[in-house]
Amino acid sequence: MGVRETRRIIGDYQLTEDDIRTSRRFDDAVLRGCFYVDVHPSDRAGLHDYDAWTPEPYDIPFRTLLPRGWDDLVVAGRCHSATRRAAGSSRVTATAMGMGQAAGTAAALAVRAGVGVRELAVDDIRSTLVSQGALLD
Ligand SMILES: Cc1cc2nc3c(=O)[nH]c(=O)nc-3n(C[C@H](O)[C@H](O)[C@H](O)COP(=O)(O)OP(=O)(O)OC[C@H]3O[C@@H](n4cnc5c(N)ncnc54)[C@H](O)[C@@H]3O)c2cc1C
């Protein structure tokens, strides 16, 4: 059985539908999303309970991977910090893979430097991702 939506963290930042609609830029963007906002009903079978629309590519901040109040924990995928409608776009497979790449890269950099992930310079995470081929612009 496949389940589209489960628990999401409350992170240092919560991505919103407005962020996606306006393609808001973030200094700590670690990947970009672009899937249409695909929200399904939670109380009945069927497709969209709200007009699906397709955004321009938008930033996903590193802070949406960091659970508020927790150190040394980074999440990736549909549990990241986003409103239900924002997650209607960001929860999908390719975007979840990009979050996994960002989370794993940050974790590796933190271990190598002997610091917590919040102590990393976000530009170091971003430049490492770009050197791996990530498209952040
Ligand atoms: C019916 C349906 C249709 C979809 N259609 C599309 C589509 O067309 N395009 C698209 O891009 N996305 C689609 N999605 C969404 C997409 O599949 C998911 O949002 C995406 O896979 C989420 O990735 P994730 O890594 O967050 O979670 P998952 O892919 O669910 O990965 C989590 C993994 O963790 C494992 N796990 C759980 N608990 C434990 C544990 N305790 N120990 C070890 N492992 C554990 C699970 O077995 C699983 O492999 C669809 C989803 C559904 C349900």
The ligand as a MOL file (V3000), in Angstrom:
LIG
                    3D

  0  0  0     0  0            999 V3000
M  V30 BEGIN CTAB
M  V30 COUNTS 53 58 0 0 0
M  V30 BEGIN ATOM
M  V30 1 C 0.1530 6.1440 -4.8620 0
M  V30 2 C 1.3190 7.1020 -4.9570 0
M  V30 3 C 1.6450 7.6500 -6.1840 0
M  V30 4 C 2.7300 8.5050 -6.3060 0
M  V30 5 N 3.0530 9.0150 -7.5120 0
M  V30 6 C 4.1670 9.7530 -7.6720 0
M  V30 7 C 4.5940 10.1950 -8.9600 0
M  V30 8 O 3.9500 9.9150 -9.9650 0
M  V30 9 N 5.7350 10.9290 -9.0420 0
M  V30 10 C 6.4800 11.2340 -7.9440 0
M  V30 11 O 7.5280 11.8660 -8.0880 0
M  V30 12 N 6.0960 10.8500 -6.7050 0
M  V30 13 C 4.9620 10.1090 -6.5460 0
M  V30 14 N 4.5640 9.7010 -5.3030 0
M  V30 15 C 5.2480 10.2330 -4.1320 0
M  V30 16 C 6.5710 9.5880 -3.8350 0
M  V30 17 O 6.5330 8.2160 -4.1180 0
M  V30 18 C 6.9030 9.7750 -2.3490 0
M  V30 19 O 6.4940 11.0360 -1.8670 0
M  V30 20 C 8.4030 9.6520 -2.1610 0
M  V30 21 O 8.7860 8.3350 -2.4980 0
M  V30 22 C 8.7830 9.9640 -0.7370 0
M  V30 23 O 10.1410 9.6280 -0.5560 0
M  V30 24 P 10.7010 9.4330 0.8940 0
M  V30 25 O 12.1580 9.0900 0.7260 0
M  V30 26 O 10.3440 10.5960 1.7440 0
M  V30 27 O 9.9030 8.2030 1.5020 0
M  V30 28 P 9.8220 6.6850 0.9930 0
M  V30 29 O 10.0370 6.5770 -0.4780 0
M  V30 30 O 8.5440 6.1870 1.5990 0
M  V30 31 O 11.0850 6.0120 1.6840 0
M  V30 32 C 11.1240 5.7360 3.0700 0
M  V30 33 C 11.8570 4.4110 3.2250 0
M  V30 34 O 12.1030 4.1900 4.6160 0
M  V30 35 C 11.8600 2.8400 4.8860 0
M  V30 36 N 11.6120 2.7290 6.3120 0
M  V30 37 C 10.5100 3.1170 7.0070 0
M  V30 38 N 10.6570 2.8600 8.3060 0
M  V30 39 C 11.8910 2.3170 8.4580 0
M  V30 40 C 12.6340 1.8730 9.5810 0
M  V30 41 N 12.1360 1.9250 10.8190 0
M  V30 42 N 13.8650 1.3720 9.3620 0
M  V30 43 C 14.4030 1.3320 8.1050 0
M  V30 44 N 13.7360 1.7560 7.0000 0
M  V30 45 C 12.4990 2.2490 7.2050 0
M  V30 46 C 10.6760 2.4640 4.0060 0
M  V30 47 O 10.6180 1.0890 3.7870 0
M  V30 48 C 11.0230 3.2280 2.7180 0
M  V30 49 O 11.8150 2.4660 1.8330 0
M  V30 50 C 3.4910 8.8360 -5.1500 0
M  V30 51 C 3.1580 8.2770 -3.9170 0
M  V30 52 C 2.0840 7.4300 -3.8150 0
M  V30 53 C 1.7730 6.8360 -2.4780 0
M  V30 END ATOM
M  V30 BEGIN BOND
M  V30 1 1 1 2
M  V30 2 1 2 3
M  V30 3 2 2 52
M  V30 4 2 3 4
M  V30 5 1 4 5
M  V30 6 1 4 50
M  V30 7 2 5 6
M  V30 8 1 6 7
M  V30 9 1 6 13
M  V30 10 2 7 8
M  V30 11 1 7 9
M  V30 12 1 9 10
M  V30 13 2 10 11
M  V30 14 1 10 12
M  V30 15 2 12 13
M  V30 16 1 13 14
M  V30 17 1 14 15
M  V30 18 1 14 50
M  V30 19 1 15 16
M  V30 20 1 16 17
M  V30 21 1 16 18
M  V30 22 1 18 19
M  V30 23 1 18 20
M  V30 24 1 20 21
M  V30 25 1 20 22
M  V30 26 1 22 23
M  V30 27 1 23 24
M  V30 28 2 24 25
M  V30 29 1 24 26
M  V30 30 1 24 27
M  V30 31 1 27 28
M  V30 32 2 28 29
M  V30 33 1 28 30
M  V30 34 1 28 31
M  V30 35 1 31 32
M  V30 36 1 32 33
M  V30 37 1 33 34
M  V30 38 1 33 48
M  V30 39 1 34 35
M  V30 40 1 35 36
M  V30 41 1 35 46
M  V30 42 1 36 37
M  V30 43 1 36 45
M  V30 44 2 37 38
M  V30 45 1 38 39
M  V30 46 1 39 40
M  V30 47 2 39 45
M  V30 48 1 40 41
M  V30 49 2 40 42
M  V30 50 1 42 43
M  V30 51 2 43 44
M  V30 52 1 44 45
M  V30 53 1 46 47
M  V30 54 1 46 48
M  V30 55 1 48 49
M  V30 56 2 50 51
M  V30 57 1 51 52
M  V30 58 1 52 53
M  V30 END BOND
M  V30 END CTAB
M  END
